[in-house]
Amino acid sequence: MSQDSDPRLTVEALLVSCTPEVYTRALKVRGLIFSVLPTAIEQLQSSVQIIVYGCDYTYAGQVCAVALFRSHLVLMFSNGAALADPDGLLQGKGKRGRYLRIQTEAEVDNPALHFLLEMAVASTFSALKNKKTK
């Protein structure tokens, strides 16, 4: 677990400073993540208002993270640069990470977002498996 992660903190407590719209969107994104990765490990980082989701507690096991802002949220993919993104949803130019800003609830229902999450989970599991076999 990261240094900043507080096991006593709940998602609801972290979301309390968000607007009702962001609160609702964040819970919907959380539901989508758990629908794709039911065994996701959730790490709450209150000082930076981020919720990290992964296959394990390591950096290599991170799949995505949700950054909370007052009027929107950002879904970040740890290995987003390696993901196929036929709909062009992802933004960013970093070596590894990519993100998308979620401003409406309808965006959470986009099948392309579901596809990206599935690909991110598969990519992370594959990378962890390859790491263990080396």
C-alpha positions as CSV (number, residue, x, y, z in Angstrom):
1,M,0.0,0.0,0.0
2,S,1.3,3.5,-0.8
3,Q,2.6,5.7,2.0
4,D,-0.3,8.1,1.6
5,S,-3.0,5.4,1.6
6,D,-5.1,5.3,4.7
7,P,-6.9,2.0,5.3
8,R,-9.5,3.7,7.5
9,L,-10.5,6.2,4.8
10,T,-13.6,5.3,2.8
11,V,-14.4,6.2,-0.8
12,E,-17.5,8.1,0.4
13,A,-15.3,10.1,2.8
14,L,-12.8,11.0,0.1
15,L,-15.7,12.1,-2.2
16,V,-17.4,14.3,0.3
17,S,-15.6,17.5,-1.0
18,C,-16.7,16.9,-4.5
19,T,-19.8,18.3,-6.1
20,P,-22.9,16.0,-6.2
21,E,-22.3,15.5,-9.9
22,V,-18.6,14.4,-9.5
23,Y,-19.6,12.3,-6.5
24,T,-22.1,10.4,-8.7
25,R,-19.8,10.1,-11.6
26,A,-16.9,8.8,-9.4
27,L,-19.2,6.1,-7.9
28,K,-20.3,5.1,-11.4
29,V,-16.7,4.9,-12.7
30,R,-15.8,2.8,-9.6
31,G,-18.7,0.5,-10.4
32,L,-17.4,0.1,-14.0
33,I,-13.9,-0.6,-12.8
34,F,-15.2,-3.3,-10.4
35,S,-17.4,-4.8,-13.2
36,V,-14.3,-5.3,-15.3
37,L,-11.9,-6.2,-12.5
38,P,-14.0,-7.6,-9.6
39,T,-10.9,-8.3,-7.5
40,A,-9.5,-4.8,-7.9
41,I,-7.4,-3.5,-5.0
42,E,-8.5,0.1,-4.2
43,Q,-6.0,2.5,-2.6
44,L,-7.2,5.9,-1.5
45,Q,-4.7,8.7,-1.5
46,S,-6.4,11.6,0.3
47,S,-3.7,14.2,0.0
48,V,-3.9,14.2,-3.8
49,Q,-7.6,13.2,-4.1
50,I,-6.8,10.0,-6.1
51,I,-8.2,6.5,-6.0
52,V,-5.8,3.9,-7.5
53,Y,-7.1,0.6,-8.8
54,G,-4.8,-2.4,-9.4
55,C,-4.3,-6.1,-9.5
56,D,-2.0,-5.9,-6.5
57,Y,-0.3,-3.3,-4.3
58,T,2.7,-2.8,-6.5
59,Y,3.3,0.0,-9.0
60,A,3.5,-2.6,-11.8
61,G,0.0,-3.9,-10.7
62,Q,-1.7,-0.5,-11.1
63,V,-4.4,-0.5,-13.8
64,C,-5.9,2.9,-13.5
65,A,-6.6,5.7,-11.1
66,V,-9.3,8.3,-10.6
67,A,-8.3,11.8,-9.8
68,L,-11.0,13.9,-8.3
69,F,-11.5,17.6,-9.0
70,R,-14.3,19.9,-8.0
71,S,-16.1,19.9,-11.3
72,H,-14.8,16.8,-13.1
73,L,-12.7,13.7,-12.7
74,V,-9.9,12.2,-14.6
75,L,-9.5,8.5,-15.3
76,M,-5.8,7.8,-15.7
77,F,-4.4,4.6,-17.3
78,S,-1.0,3.5,-16.0
79,N,0.0,1.9,-19.3
80,G,-2.3,3.9,-21.5
81,A,0.3,4.5,-24.2
82,A,0.3,0.8,-24.9
83,L,-3.5,0.6,-25.2
84,A,-5.4,0.4,-28.5
85,D,-7.7,3.4,-28.6
86,P,-9.6,3.3,-31.8
87,D,-12.1,5.9,-30.6
88,G,-9.4,8.4,-29.6
89,L,-10.6,8.9,-26.1
90,L,-7.2,9.0,-24.4
91,Q,-5.2,12.2,-24.0
92,G,-1.5,12.8,-23.0
93,K,1.8,12.3,-24.6
94,G,3.8,10.7,-21.8
95,K,5.9,7.5,-22.2
96,R,3.4,5.3,-20.4
97,G,0.3,7.0,-19.0
98,R,-2.7,8.3,-20.7
99,Y,-5.9,9.8,-19.3
100,L,-9.4,11.0,-20.1
101,R,-11.4,13.7,-18.5
102,I,-14.9,12.6,-17.5
103,Q,-17.4,15.5,-17.4
104,T,-20.7,13.8,-17.8
105,E,-22.4,10.6,-16.6
106,A,-23.1,9.6,-20.2
107,E,-19.3,9.4,-20.8
108,V,-19.1,6.6,-18.2
109,D,-21.5,4.5,-20.3
110,N,-19.4,4.7,-23.4
111,P,-18.6,1.2,-24.6
112,A,-15.2,2.5,-25.8
113,L,-14.4,3.3,-22.2
114,H,-15.4,-0.2,-21.1
115,F,-13.1,-1.6,-23.9
116,L,-10.2,0.6,-22.7
117,L,-10.6,-0.8,-19.1
118,E,-10.7,-4.4,-20.4
119,M,-7.6,-3.8,-22.4
120,A,-5.8,-2.1,-19.4
121,V,-6.6,-5.0,-17.1
122,A,-5.4,-7.6,-19.7
123,S,-2.2,-5.6,-20.3
124,T,-1.5,-5.3,-16.6
125,F,-2.0,-9.0,-15.9
126,S,0.1,-9.9,-18.9
127,A,2.9,-7.6,-17.7
128,L,2.8,-9.1,-14.2
129,K,2.8,-12.6,-15.6
130,N,5.8,-11.8,-17.9
131,K,7.6,-10.2,-14.9
132,K,7.2,-13.4,-12.8
133,T,8.5,-15.7,-15.5
134,K,11.7,-13.8,-16.1
